Amino acid sequence: MSKLKKFISDMKKELDRIRWCKGNELIKNAVVTVVFIIFFALFFVAIEYIISLVNKIDFSNIVERINDLF
């Protein structure tokens, strides 16, 4: 039981040490987080789109032309 009391006491001390964000700082951090999420979502969508376009290219004609050159 004493270990539990010590744990709770230590936990309260650690929680008092934490520097919690103020209102404006919290809003600023939330906006930055949302902007990064949107940026990376668009980035991955663009990469996926480019990969799908590359997959649609018919490389057989290109390979035949290269083989004809050699």
N, CA, C and O atoms as CSV, one atom per row, in Angstrom:
chain,resi,resn,atom,element,x,y,z
A,1,MET,N,N,0.815,-1.192,0.000
A,1,MET,CA,C,0.000,0.000,0.000
A,1,MET,C,C,0.865,1.265,0.000
A,1,MET,O,O,0.510,2.276,-0.605
A,2,SER,N,N,2.002,1.184,0.688
A,2,SER,CA,C,2.887,2.353,0.753
A,2,SER,C,C,3.497,2.638,-0.618
A,2,SER,O,O,3.758,3.794,-0.949
A,3,LYS,N,N,3.729,1.587,-1.424
A,3,LYS,CA,C,4.267,1.785,-2.777
A,3,LYS,C,C,3.268,2.544,-3.640
A,3,LYS,O,O,3.650,3.401,-4.436
A,4,LEU,N,N,2.000,2.228,-3.480
A,4,LEU,CA,C,0.948,2.908,-4.240
A,4,LEU,C,C,0.868,4.380,-3.851
A,4,LEU,O,O,0.736,5.243,-4.718
A,5,LYS,N,N,0.947,4.672,-2.553
A,5,LYS,CA,C,0.913,6.057,-2.090
A,5,LYS,C,C,2.112,6.832,-2.615
A,5,LYS,O,O,1.977,7.986,-3.021
A,6,LYS,N,N,3.292,6.200,-2.609
A,6,LYS,CA,C,4.493,6.848,-3.115
A,6,LYS,C,C,4.357,7.088,-4.623
A,6,LYS,O,O,4.743,8.145,-5.122
A,7,PHE,N,N,3.820,6.125,-5.330
A,7,PHE,CA,C,3.630,6.270,-6.769
A,7,PHE,C,C,2.711,7.455,-7.076
A,7,PHE,O,O,3.013,8.273,-7.945
A,8,ILE,N,N,1.599,7.542,-6.364
A,8,ILE,CA,C,0.644,8.626,-6.586
A,8,ILE,C,C,1.270,9.966,-6.220
A,8,ILE,O,O,1.070,10.960,-6.918
A,9,SER,N,N,2.017,9.993,-5.140
A,9,SER,CA,C,2.697,11.225,-4.733
A,9,SER,C,C,3.717,11.663,-5.789
A,9,SER,O,O,3.776,12.838,-6.152
A,10,ASP,N,N,4.506,10.727,-6.270
A,10,ASP,CA,C,5.493,11.040,-7.311
A,10,ASP,C,C,4.810,11.485,-8.602
A,10,ASP,O,O,5.297,12.377,-9.297
A,11,MET,N,N,3.696,10.862,-8.912
A,11,MET,CA,C,2.967,11.220,-10.122
A,11,MET,C,C,2.443,12.656,-10.026
A,11,MET,O,O,2.515,13.404,-11.001
A,12,LYS,N,N,1.925,13.042,-8.880
A,12,LYS,CA,C,1.444,14.412,-8.675
A,12,LYS,C,C,2.587,15.417,-8.818
A,12,LYS,O,O,2.408,16.482,-9.408
A,13,LYS,N,N,3.763,15.081,-8.278
A,13,LYS,CA,C,4.927,15.962,-8.407
A,13,LYS,C,C,5.318,16.136,-9.873
A,13,LYS,O,O,5.611,17.248,-10.313
A,14,GLU,N,N,5.321,15.047,-10.622
A,14,GLU,CA,C,5.674,15.120,-12.042
A,14,GLU,C,C,4.645,15.940,-12.824
A,14,GLU,O,O,5.014,16.712,-13.709
A,15,LEU,N,N,3.364,15.779,-12.505
A,15,LEU,CA,C,2.326,16.554,-13.189
A,15,LEU,C,C,2.455,18.038,-12.896
A,15,LEU,O,O,2.137,18.867,-13.749
A,16,ASP,N,N,2.918,18.386,-11.699
A,16,ASP,CA,C,3.141,19.795,-11.365
A,16,ASP,C,C,4.303,20.380,-12.153
A,16,ASP,O,O,4.330,21.587,-12.395
A,17,ARG,N,N,5.259,19.561,-12.557
A,17,ARG,CA,C,6.418,20.028,-13.331
A,17,ARG,C,C,6.085,20.315,-14.793
A,17,ARG,O,O,6.783,21.088,-15.450
A,18,ILE,N,N,5.044,19.709,-15.290
A,18,ILE,CA,C,4.702,19.855,-16.702
A,18,ILE,C,C,4.288,21.289,-16.995
A,18,ILE,O,O,3.524,21.893,-16.241
A,19,ARG,N,N,4.801,21.826,-18.101
A,19,ARG,CA,C,4.416,23.167,-18.532
A,19,ARG,C,C,3.322,22.998,-19.583
A,19,ARG,O,O,3.598,22.627,-20.724
A,20,TRP,N,N,2.102,23.267,-19.198
A,20,TRP,CA,C,0.972,23.109,-20.093
A,20,TRP,C,C,0.872,24.327,-21.011
A,20,TRP,O,O,1.208,25.440,-20.606
A,21,CYS,N,N,0.415,24.118,-22.235
A,21,CYS,CA,C,0.281,25.204,-23.205
A,21,CYS,C,C,-0.832,26.168,-22.782
A,21,CYS,O,O,-1.841,25.772,-22.199
A,22,LYS,N,N,-0.611,27.429,-23.095
A,22,LYS,CA,C,-1.660,28.424,-22.891
A,22,LYS,C,C,-2.592,28.389,-24.100
A,22,LYS,O,O,-2.310,27.692,-25.075
A,23,GLY,N,N,-3.682,29.120,-24.049
A,23,GLY,CA,C,-4.704,29.078,-25.091
A,23,GLY,C,C,-4.180,29.427,-26.476
A,23,GLY,O,O,-4.412,28.682,-27.428
A,24,ASN,N,N,-3.469,30.561,-26.603
A,24,ASN,CA,C,-2.967,30.982,-27.913
A,24,ASN,C,C,-1.929,30.019,-28.463
A,24,ASN,O,O,-1.912,29.724,-29.658
A,25,GLU,N,N,-1.068,29.535,-27.587
A,25,GLU,CA,C,-0.034,28.600,-28.012
A,25,GLU,C,C,-0.660,27.278,-28.459
A,25,GLU,O,O,-0.204,26.660,-29.421
A,26,LEU,N,N,-1.693,26.858,-27.763
A,26,LEU,CA,C,-2.380,25.622,-28.119
A,26,LEU,C,C,-3.037,25.737,-29.492
A,26,LEU,O,O,-2.959,24.810,-30.297
A,27,ILE,N,N,-3.677,26.861,-29.760
A,27,ILE,CA,C,-4.317,27.083,-31.056
A,27,ILE,C,C,-3.268,27.118,-32.162
A,27,ILE,O,O,-3.460,26.526,-33.225
A,28,LYS,N,N,-2.150,27.820,-31.910
A,28,LYS,CA,C,-1.078,27.894,-32.898
A,28,LYS,C,C,-0.528,26.505,-33.217
A,28,LYS,O,O,-0.331,26.170,-34.385
A,29,ASN,N,N,-0.282,25.705,-32.196
A,29,ASN,CA,C,0.237,24.350,-32.403
A,29,ASN,C,C,-0.775,23.473,-33.136
A,29,ASN,O,O,-0.388,22.657,-33.972
A,30,ALA,N,N,-2.051,23.629,-32.838
A,30,ALA,CA,C,-3.081,22.849,-33.514
A,30,ALA,C,C,-3.154,23.218,-34.993
A,30,ALA,O,O,-3.299,22.341,-35.844
A,31,VAL,N,N,-3.053,24.510,-35.304
A,31,VAL,CA,C,-3.093,24.949,-36.698
A,31,VAL,C,C,-1.889,24.405,-37.460
A,31,VAL,O,O,-2.032,23.925,-38.585
A,32,VAL,N,N,-0.712,24.475,-36.859
A,32,VAL,CA,C,0.491,23.947,-37.507
A,32,VAL,C,C,0.346,22.444,-37.755
A,32,VAL,O,O,0.730,21.952,-38.815
A,33,THR,N,N,-0.194,21.730,-36.802
A,33,THR,CA,C,-0.388,20.294,-36.958
A,33,THR,C,C,-1.345,19.983,-38.102
A,33,THR,O,O,-1.072,19.103,-38.918
A,34,VAL,N,N,-2.456,20.696,-38.168
A,34,VAL,CA,C,-3.436,20.468,-39.234
A,34,VAL,C,C,-2.836,20.806,-40.602
A,34,VAL,O,O,-3.078,20.095,-41.578
A,35,VAL,N,N,-2.055,21.891,-40.676
A,35,VAL,CA,C,-1.420,22.264,-41.946
A,35,VAL,C,C,-0.458,21.178,-42.397
A,35,VAL,O,O,-0.447,20.817,-43.574
A,36,PHE,N,N,0.348,20.651,-41.488
A,36,PHE,CA,C,1.268,19.577,-41.849
A,36,PHE,C,C,0.519,18.322,-42.295
A,36,PHE,O,O,0.932,17.664,-43.250
A,37,ILE,N,N,-0.560,17.989,-41.626
A,37,ILE,CA,C,-1.343,16.814,-42.016
A,37,ILE,C,C,-1.897,16.993,-43.422
A,37,ILE,O,O,-1.833,16.070,-44.234
A,38,ILE,N,N,-2.439,18.169,-43.720
A,38,ILE,CA,C,-2.981,18.434,-45.058
A,38,ILE,C,C,-1.865,18.389,-46.097
A,38,ILE,O,O,-2.039,17.802,-47.165
A,39,PHE,N,N,-0.714,19.004,-45.794
A,39,PHE,CA,C,0.407,19.000,-46.726
A,39,PHE,C,C,0.841,17.579,-47.061
A,39,PHE,O,O,0.979,17.234,-48.235
A,40,PHE,N,N,1.056,16.752,-46.043
A,40,PHE,CA,C,1.512,15.399,-46.298
A,40,PHE,C,C,0.436,14.546,-46.957
A,40,PHE,O,O,0.763,13.662,-47.749
A,41,ALA,N,N,-0.818,14.783,-46.659
A,41,ALA,CA,C,-1.892,14.061,-47.336
A,41,ALA,C,C,-1.879,14.390,-48.824
A,41,ALA,O,O,-1.973,13.490,-49.658
A,42,LEU,N,N,-1.765,15.673,-49.163
A,42,LEU,CA,C,-1.701,16.058,-50.578
A,42,LEU,C,C,-0.435,15.523,-51.238
A,42,LEU,O,O,-0.468,15.111,-52.398
A,43,PHE,N,N,0.665,15.526,-50.517
A,43,PHE,CA,C,1.918,14.990,-51.054
A,43,PHE,C,C,1.767,13.519,-51.409
A,43,PHE,O,O,2.161,13.106,-52.499
A,44,PHE,N,N,1.206,12.726,-50.512
A,44,PHE,CA,C,1.064,11.299,-50.773
A,44,PHE,C,C,0.034,11.022,-51.859
A,44,PHE,O,O,0.187,10.066,-52.620
A,45,VAL,N,N,-1.003,11.830,-51.945
A,45,VAL,CA,C,-1.975,11.682,-53.031
A,45,VAL,C,C,-1.297,11.972,-54.364
A,45,VAL,O,O,-1.520,11.258,-55.341
A,46,ALA,N,N,-0.472,13.013,-54.410
A,46,ALA,CA,C,0.240,13.351,-55.647
A,46,ALA,C,C,1.205,12.238,-56.046
A,46,ALA,O,O,1.280,11.878,-57.221
A,47,ILE,N,N,1.934,11.696,-55.092
A,47,ILE,CA,C,2.860,10.594,-55.382
A,47,ILE,C,C,2.091,9.382,-55.896
A,47,ILE,O,O,2.517,8.739,-56.856
A,48,GLU,N,N,0.986,9.073,-55.279
A,48,GLU,CA,C,0.170,7.932,-55.712
A,48,GLU,C,C,-0.357,8.151,-57.130
A,48,GLU,O,O,-0.403,7.216,-57.929
A,49,TYR,N,N,-0.753,9.381,-57.440
A,49,TYR,CA,C,-1.245,9.718,-58.771
A,49,TYR,C,C,-0.127,9.566,-59.804
A,49,TYR,O,O,-0.351,9.014,-60.881
A,50,ILE,N,N,1.055,10.045,-59.488
A,50,ILE,CA,C,2.189,9.923,-60.414
A,50,ILE,C,C,2.538,8.463,-60.642
A,50,ILE,O,O,2.813,8.063,-61.773
A,51,ILE,N,N,2.530,7.674,-59.598
A,51,ILE,CA,C,2.826,6.241,-59.740
A,51,ILE,C,C,1.775,5.566,-60.611
A,51,ILE,O,O,2.112,4.717,-61.436
A,52,SER,N,N,0.511,5.929,-60.442
A,52,SER,CA,C,-0.531,5.315,-61.264
A,52,SER,C,C,-0.371,5.717,-62.733
A,52,SER,O,O,-0.650,4.915,-63.624
A,53,LEU,N,N,0.076,6.951,-62.993
A,53,LEU,CA,C,0.324,7.370,-64.377
A,53,LEU,C,C,1.493,6.605,-64.988
A,53,LEU,O,O,1.444,6.217,-66.155
A,54,VAL,N,N,2.534,6.393,-64.208
A,54,VAL,CA,C,3.691,5.644,-64.702
A,54,VAL,C,C,3.300,4.195,-64.985
A,54,VAL,O,O,3.789,3.603,-65.947
A,55,ASN,N,N,2.441,3.629,-64.178
A,55,ASN,CA,C,2.002,2.253,-64.389
A,55,ASN,C,C,1.173,2.108,-65.662
A,55,ASN,O,O,1.122,1.022,-66.240
A,56,LYS,N,N,0.523,3.184,-66.107
A,56,LYS,CA,C,-0.298,3.125,-67.317
A,56,LYS,C,C,0.529,3.207,-68.597
A,56,LYS,O,O,0.027,2.905,-69.680
A,57,ILE,N,N,1.798,3.617,-68.479
A,57,ILE,CA,C,2.638,3.752,-69.670
A,57,ILE,C,C,2.966,2.366,-70.210
A,57,ILE,O,O,3.333,1.461,-69.461
A,58,ASP,N,N,2.827,2.220,-71.526
A,58,ASP,CA,C,3.145,0.956,-72.185
A,58,ASP,C,C,4.619,0.989,-72.585
A,58,ASP,O,O,4.996,1.651,-73.552
A,59,PHE,N,N,5.427,0.280,-71.844
A,59,PHE,CA,C,6.863,0.288,-72.086
A,59,PHE,C,C,7.294,-0.726,-73.139
A,59,PHE,O,O,8.468,-0.758,-73.507
A,60,SER,N,N,6.380,-1.552,-73.631
A,60,SER,CA,C,6.774,-2.588,-74.587
A,60,SER,C,C,7.312,-1.973,-75.880
A,60,SER,O,O,8.285,-2.476,-76.441
A,61,ASN,N,N,6.691,-0.891,-76.359
A,61,ASN,CA,C,7.189,-0.241,-77.575
A,61,ASN,C,C,8.571,0.354,-77.347
A,61,ASN,O,O,9.430,0.282,-78.226
A,62,ILE,N,N,8.788,0.928,-76.202
A,62,ILE,CA,C,10.084,1.523,-75.888
A,62,ILE,C,C,11.150,0.445,-75.814
A,62,ILE,O,O,12.257,0.631,-76.319
A,63,VAL,N,N,10.830,-0.684,-75.188
A,63,VAL,CA,C,11.788,-1.773,-75.067
A,63,VAL,C,C,12.108,-2.346,-76.449
A,63,VAL,O,O,13.264,-2.666,-76.725
A,64,GLU,N,N,11.107,-2.481,-77.322
A,64,GLU,CA,C,11.331,-2.993,-78.668
A,64,GLU,C,C,12.243,-2.051,-79.455
A,64,GLU,O,O,13.130,-2.519,-80.169
A,65,ARG,N,N,12.049,-0.764,-79.344
A,65,ARG,CA,C,12.892,0.203,-80.040
A,65,ARG,C,C,14.321,0.151,-79.521
A,65,ARG,O,O,15.260,0.261,-80.310
A,66,ILE,N,N,14.506,-0.012,-78.240
A,66,ILE,CA,C,15.855,-0.118,-77.693
A,66,ILE,C,C,16.528,-1.404,-78.168
A,66,ILE,O,O,17.712,-1.407,-78.503
A,67,ASN,N,N,15.764,-2.493,-78.192
A,67,ASN,CA,C,16.316,-3.752,-78.674
A,67,ASN,C,C,16.683,-3.668,-80.153
A,67,ASN,O,O,17.675,-4.264,-80.574
A,68,ASP,N,N,15.900,-2.938,-80.948
A,68,ASP,CA,C,16.197,-2.780,-82.367
A,68,ASP,C,C,17.494,-1.979,-82.578
A,68,ASP,O,O,18.209,-2.194,-83.556
A,69,LEU,N,N,17.782,-1.070,-81.664
A,69,LEU,CA,C,19.005,-0.282,-81.794
A,69,LEU,C,C,20.265,-1.135,-81.566
A,69,LEU,O,O,21.319,-0.848,-82.132
A,70,PHE,N,N,20.154,-2.148,-80.764
A,70,PHE,CA,C,21.317,-2.987,-80.469
A,70,PHE,C,C,21.158,-4.270,-81.204
A,70,PHE,O,O,22.018,-5.145,-81.112
